[in-house]
Each structure stands twice: as C-alpha cells, then as structure tokens.
Amino acid sequence: MSENERDSLKERVVRLEALVTELTSKMNQVLSAKQSVKGSQIPFEPEETPRGVVVEPKPVTAQPQTQKIIPPPPPASPFPPAGKAPVPESSFELPEQMKSSEYWLNKIGIGLLLFGAVFLFKYSVEQGWLTPIIRVVTGLVIGGVLCSFGLRLYRKRQHFSRVLLGGAIGTFYITGYAAFQIFQLVSYPMAFTFYVIVTGLSFHLSLKENDFIFSLIAIIGGLGTPFLLYTGESSIPGLMLYLCILLTGASVIYYFKGWWSFFWTTCIGGWVVICIALFGESGISLAPLLDKVSIQSALFLALPFFWLVPLGREVAIVKKSSLQESSISESTEKSGHDVDINLTEMNLILLATVIPFFSFFLSTVLWKWSDFVWGTVSLATALAIAAIGWLLNQKTEFKTLAYTHIVVGLVFLTVALYYFLDGNALLVAITLEGVAIHLVRMKVGNRTLAPIAHSLFGLVSAWILFRLFESQSGSPIINAGTLSDMVVPASALALSYSFKRIKEKHFYLFLGYALLAGIFWRELDGNDLFLTLTLQAASLFYIACRVKNRNLFNAAHVFNTALFFWLLTRLFDPASGTTVFNYTAATDILFIAYGAAVSSFLILREDKIAYLMAAHITLLLWLLREMSPLTNGQGLVSITWGIYTVVLFVIGLRKDVNVVTKTAMATLLVLIGKLFLVDLANLETLWRILLFLGFGGVLLLLSYFFKALWKKDN
C-alpha cells in the first residue's frame, strides 16, 4: 500500500470514530431524558476513546432521582406453591383454551388412540396374529413412547404433553389388565406390582410437574387396581391394608398440595371400597373376626384422612400466616388462581358434618355391641369433637368451623343419650339438651347453634305426636309419661319468653300451645277437656293482647273457632243433671262468657261482631238445652228468650249500637216464629194465652218507650 493510500485510510478512520463519538453523545442525551422520568440516570459510555481525537462530551445535567417504594413481599406459604410457574405456551387463559381447536383435538385424539389400543388387543386375540407376549410388549412400547414424548414436550407444549402422559398411564393400565386378565401371562403379585409402579409413576409426575391431573389418574387407578385384578377370591385384610397405604400417601399429597378435586375423588373412592368390603357377597355378619378388624382399622384411618387432614392443613396455614385474609388459603389446581374461601370453608363444614356420622354408622353395622357400649363410644366421640371445636374457637378465623364441630358434638351427645336412656328419660334429656343449646347460643350471641337446637325440638315434638296415640298408665295428667311429655311444651313456652327474634318467639309459643292441647286431648275428655282448653285459649288470647301481635291474635282466633264448633255439638246433646246448675252447663256458659268478654278487647269491628254473634247464638242454644227438659220447658225457653231480647233492645237503644238493636230484632223474629211453630203445638192453652198476651204487652211497652230509651248522642 502506498503512503497516500495509507494516509487516506487513516483519515477515514478518524472521521468514523468522530461520528461514533457524536452519536454516543446524542444517545446519552436521549437516555438521560428517559431516565429522568423513571427516576434514575445511567449514561452510556463507549468502551474506549479513539486515540488522536479529543472529544468534548456535552455536559449532562443531573436529574433529580425519585426513590421507588417497593412493597414488602408477602409472607411465605408454609406449603410449596401449587405450580412452579412453567413457561406458558400461550397468552390466553383456560376459558379460551377450552374453546381452541387444539385443546379438543388432542383430547379426542388420545381418547381414540386408547380405544384403538383396546380394539387392537381384542382383534389380535380373535385373529391370532401376534403372540400374547408380543401384544403386551407392544402396549408397553406404546406407553413408553407416549411417556417419553410427553416428558420431552412438557416445557414447550404443556397441555399437549399432559395428554400424552395421561395416555401413557392409561395405556400401561390397559396393558397390565390384558397381561393378567386376558392373556394370563403374569401372576397376581407381578400384575399388582406393575400397577403399583404405574400408580407411583403417576403420583411422581403430579408432584414433579405440580399438576393435579396426574394425581387424579393415579388415585383412580390405585383404587381400581384390586378390582381390575379381581379373580373371584378376595382377601378383606389385604384389601384394607392396601387401601390404608394408598390413603396414607394420598393424605400426604393433599396436605402439601391442597387439590380439592383429588381429595374428593379419593374420599368417594375410599368409601366405595370400604362399603364393598362391608356389604360384600358373604355378608359381614358371618365374616371372620380378622376381616371385621381390618375394616374397622380402615374406618379409623379414613376418619382422620377425610376429616382431620383438611382441617389440620387449614389450621397450619393460619398458624404460619400473619394475614387474616390467608386464614383459609388453598393451593390451586390451576396456576395463578386462588380458591374461593367460602368454597373451602363449605367443604370443611361438609366433611365435619358427614364423615364422623358415616364412620359411626358403618361401625354400628360392623359390630353388634350393646347399647351401653355404643353409648360410651358416642359420648367419647362427642367429647372429642367438642374439644376440637373448642380449640378452633380460639382462632377468630375459624369461628364458623368451631361452632360446626360443637354442633356435631352435641348431636353425638344426643345419640349417646339415645343409647343410654329410653322412653320418658330420653325424651326429657333431649328436650333439656335443646333448651341448654338455645340458652348457650343466646348467651354468646351466635346463631350457628340455632339449627341443631331447632332440630332437637322438632325431634321431640314429632315424638310426642306419636305418643299422643298411646295411652299412658296411671292417673290422668299425674303419671310419668304425661309429666315427661309436659316438659316439651313447658320448655317451648319458657323459651318463647327468652327469644329476641319475633319469629322464634311465635313459633315456640304456637308449638307449646299445640303440644299442650294434644296432651290434654289424650289425657282428658268431656267437660274436663273442654274447660281446660277454654282456659288455655283464654291464656293465649291474653298473651296476644299483651304483645298486640296480629299473628298471635290469629292463632287465638283459630283456637276459639275450634272450641266454638265443639260447643255447638255439645249444645245439641241432651242436658244432664240439675237444670242450669250442672258441670256441663257451667263449663259451656263459661266459654260463652269468655267469648263475649273477648269482643271488648278486640280492635277490629269485624272481629268484635263475630265474637258477639257467636256468644249470642250459643247462649240461645244453651238456654234451649237447659230449659227444654223441664215441665212446659218450651214455654220457659220462650220466656227466657223474651227477657233476653228485651235486654238486648234496651242496651242497643241506650248505647245507640245499631248492631245490637238489629240482633235483638232478629232474635224477636226467631222468638215469634217459635211461638207459632213450636209453642202452639206443645204447650197447654193457659201457657199459650200467657205467652202471647205477655209478649204482646211487652212489645207494646217497648214501642211506647222506644224514643225515650234511644240515646242518640251516646
């Protein structure tokens, strides 16, 4: 290269370096403007300044930095997260995935592939194309290929990889079934071991990839293994031992992962297996002792797994978390989503109220022990569950769960009373238990205990309804059965005064009065019953007047109406005893007087008129019944009716009450009709003369003094 060319090249390099320096300076200015907005400035500098060139960089004005407040990280969860944030294969969420063609195509494809494998096995058996060993090996190879591709593609194509892995596990299960049941190539221990390995592989995939789908497949396959390998000979102890091991592993997985779908699948499947063993072909009553012990052991293990493990998990989360909103947290089955707290709490309440009773029921089917033994077991269970509720009550976040366990403990206490007591003592004990629960829940001001107390009163009320059709031995009312029955309505009436809610007050008041009426109906009859019910109706009406509640008035009206119709039937029966002065007459006239007195306390005009008319009609019939048996009794009836009518006229005119005046006029017309239709045919001539003359004269006098008696201004 010549000297001139060398100088020209050097000159071009210098110009190029100067241009780079100028561009660097401009870029620093742009970056300074951007960093000033973000609160920091990071100047851009070249690695080396070219030699021979002096560059004067433009001064960069320092921008004020704004300190960025970084919120403190949330408290660490005591359990591993549900997912480890795998690389998403797309930016859309599950609902859009469900709609995508790829999602459904791979699901349908793997399903068709599995069906094809089943049909291939079946067709190859029919045609004899391949030996059984080759067929089984082919199934294992297909499963292995699917598993290999699924593991390789998991990071890039998660959902497609899950489909392949699920198909691989399904293929392994189908192959194992064919090798043992169809081709009979392997022994039971080998087939069982193979299924255990496949189940373990599925569990391993679920833990490795944090995907609940594989756990579902594993638990379904694990629970189905004894039935897929069933050969007609079963071993209950072996089945229960296998179930216990499977439940133990499943409980550990749920405790750290918290997958509810996996839990409920395990719960339902486990109970199905236990019920199949309990209600099997031979019947548990004839089963050996070892079989019963093994089933009971499974029940003991299922009880904590299906009830205490979920509860313990939530307690552990709350204990290690300082935030109240994470009191009932949940490792989600879908990464990035939180489970609804109410749903989790609902699951825990459902488990607490169902699992203990189901286990207890199956145990009673399993063992035919005495009532004392089962009562002791029930009492111990009640104390244990109530203790759990008391412990949960120490945490504010678990108040609902605490009350739920206390309620379950109270129910078991009722069951214990059922086994320990019988008859009257049991009725009284359950009633007092309901009263105690009501008093406790009113004291603490929580309504959670109300349903169990209401249920207990509903139970004893229904029991009394059945007892109403059973005769009690001993004196009426004063006998053990009736006194025991009286405890229920007495407790209901007492509680009605303690409740603050109007609906509860009225319900228990109605319940108490209805049960009392039923007990009186069973124990008494005739006048005693009618008099007692009249006094009861009067007390109900008195309470309604005190509290001035329309519902109570309506209940009193219904009660009084029933007694009114009963009185009508009594008034048409022949009179017994001394006229007027007999027990029946006194009882009936007391109710008539009560009906007339009620009208003075009523506000509505319609109610007043209804009660007065009822009292008026029954009084006329009462006079007819009591006077008719006497000599010339119809004449005496007409005289008393006449006197009564005149009194009504005077009252109506003096008080200027049009209704009373009209009632007196209607009664007078009835009386005149009686004179012509009854008295003329039945009375002697002298009585006819006296009655017609007497009534005629009285009516004339009444008409003469009509204006004087009428006080219009009153």
WOZIQUI-V641492 format. One record per pair of residues at least 24 apart in sequence whose ideal C-beta (glycine too) atoms are under 7 Angstrom apart, sorted by the first residue. I is the first residue (numbers start at 1). J is the second residue. Records with the same first field share a line. If there is no record, write none. Layout:
I=J + J
This chain:
14=52 + 53
17=50 + 53
18=53
21=55
25=57 + 58
28=60
29=58
32=60 + 63
35=63
36=63
39=65 + 66 + 68
40=65
75=321 + 322 + 323
78=316 + 317 + 320
79=256 + 331
80=256
81=331
82=210 + 257 + 331 + 332 + 333 + 335
83=210 + 335
84=210
85=335
86=155 + 158
87=155
89=156 + 157 + 158 + 159
94=334
103=159
106=160 + 163
107=163
110=163 + 166 + 167
113=167
114=167 + 170 + 171 + 174
117=142 + 171 + 174
118=174
121=178
125=182
132=183 + 185
133=185
136=175 + 178 + 179 + 183 + 185
139=171 + 174 + 175 + 178
140=175
142=171
143=168 + 171 + 172 + 175
146=171
154=209
162=211 + 213
165=205 + 214
166=213 + 217
169=198 + 201 + 202 + 217
172=198
173=198 + 221
177=228
180=229
188=229 + 231
191=229
192=225 + 229
195=225
199=225
203=253
212=259 + 261 + 262 + 333
215=253 + 259 + 262
216=261 + 262 + 265
219=250 + 262 + 265 + 266 + 269
220=265
222=246
223=269 + 273
236=277 + 291 + 294 + 295
237=290 + 291 + 294
239=277
240=277 + 294 + 295 + 297 + 298
243=270 + 273 + 298
244=297 + 298 + 301
247=301 + 302 + 305
251=305 + 309
254=309
255=309 + 313
257=331
258=313 + 330 + 331
259=333
260=347
261=333
263=310
267=306
270=302
274=298 + 299 + 302 + 362
278=362 + 365 + 366
284=365 + 366
292=366
295=366
296=363 + 366
299=359 + 362 + 363
302=359
303=355 + 359
306=351 + 355
307=351 + 352 + 355 + 356
310=348 + 351
311=348
314=348
318=395 + 397
324=397
327=397
328=397
345=400
348=401
349=401 + 404
352=401 + 404 + 405 + 408
353=404 + 408
356=381 + 385 + 408
371=419
374=419
375=416 + 419 + 420
378=412 + 415 + 416 + 419
379=413 + 416
381=412
382=409 + 412 + 413 + 416
385=409 + 412
400=448
403=446 + 448 + 449
407=449 + 452
410=437 + 452
411=452
414=456
424=480 + 481 + 484
427=460 + 463 + 484
428=484 + 487
430=456 + 459 + 460
431=460 + 487 + 488 + 491
435=491 + 495
438=495
442=498
457=492
460=488
461=488 + 511 + 515
464=488 + 515 + 518
468=518 + 522
476=523 + 524
477=523
482=519 + 523
485=519
486=519
488=515
489=515 + 516
506=551 + 552
510=555
513=540
527=583 + 584 + 587
530=566 + 587
531=587
533=563
534=563 + 590 + 591 + 594
537=563
538=594
541=598
545=601
560=595
563=591
564=614
567=591 + 618
571=618 + 621 + 622 + 625
575=625 + 626 + 629
579=626 + 627 + 629 + 630
580=626
585=626
588=622
589=622
592=618 + 619 + 622
609=659
616=663
632=683 + 687
634=678 + 679 + 682 + 683
635=679 + 683 + 687 + 691
638=671 + 674 + 675 + 679 + 691
641=671
642=671 + 695 + 698
645=671
646=698 + 702
649=702
650=709
653=706 + 709 + 710
654=709 + 711
655=714
656=710 + 711 + 712 + 714
